C-alpha cells in the first residue's frame, strides 16, 4: 500500500477513535484466515519468517562456512516479492538505505 494512503487511513482511524485498522486486503485475508485456522496461519507465518534475511538486510548468510554466500534463492525471491511495494515507496520518498561506506 502506498505510504501516503496508509498514513491518511491511520490518521482518520485515530481521529475516529477506532481501536483496530486493517489496511490492505491481504492483511484482511490473513486476519480472516487466522480466525478460521489459527494453528495453520501461525505455522505459515513461522515459515515466512524463516525466509527473511538476517539483520543487515543484504540477503547473505552470516555464519559458518557459508558466510557471505547468497541465501537460498527461494528465500531471496520471496523476500523480494514481499517487499516490492515497500521498496518502491522508499524510493519515491527518497528513503533508501545508503550503500556501504568506503574509507578514504
N, C-alpha and C positions, 0 to 999 in steps of 0.2 A: 504494500500500500504506500502511496505517496506520503512523504513525511508531513507536508503541509496539510493534506486532507486529514491525516491521523491527528495532527495537533488540533485542528478545528473541532473534530469529533470529541477529543478528550476535553477540551475547554468547555464545549457545550454540555458534556456529561457532568462536569464539575459544577457548572452554573445551575444545572437542573438537579443537583444533589443525587445523582444516580450512583448506586453502590457498585454496580457492575457495568462493564462496557466490553463488548466483543467487537473488534474492529474489522475483521476480514471474514469472508465466507469460509475460508479454510479453518480459521480458528473456531468458528461456529460449528463446523462439521466435527472438528476434534472434540469440542465440548459435548456434542450430542453422542459421539462415539464413546467417550469416557463415561457418560451417563448410562449407556446401554451395556458396555463391556469394559469396566474399569481395569480388570486384570490384563486384558489384551492390549489396551492403549498404554498401560504402564510398561509392558514388555516392548511394544513398538517404540515408545519414547526412549527406552534404555538402548535399543539397537541404534536409533538415530543419534543418540549422544555418543555412542562408541565410534560413529563415523566422523565426528567432529575432529578438527585438528587439535594438537596440543597447544597450550598457551604459547603465543608467539605468532601464530596465525599463518605461517607460510606453507603449511601442509607437509613439512618434512618430519621424519622420525627423529626424535631427540635422544634416544637412549640405545645402549648396546652396540653390537657390531654393525647394525644397520643405520646408525646415526648419520643424518644428512641425506639419506635416500628419500625419494618421494614416498608419501603414504600410499596405501593401496589405491589403485586407480578408481575403483568404485567409490571409495570413501571421498576422494577428491571430487568426483563427478557429482555426488550427492551434495557435498558442501557447496560447490559452485552453483548448482541448480537452486539450492535453498537460499542462497544469499544474493541472487541476481538483483532482486528489487532493492535490497539494502545497498549494494554496490552502486547501482545507478543513482539512487538518491544521494549517496555520499558524494559521488562525482558531481552531480548537479549543484550540491550545496558547498562544493569545494572543501569537503571534509575527509578527503582520502588520507590515509596514513602515509607519512613521508617514508622514503626508502631508507636503507641503512646509511648511517653516517660514515664518511670516509675521513681518515685523518690526513691533514695537510702538512 
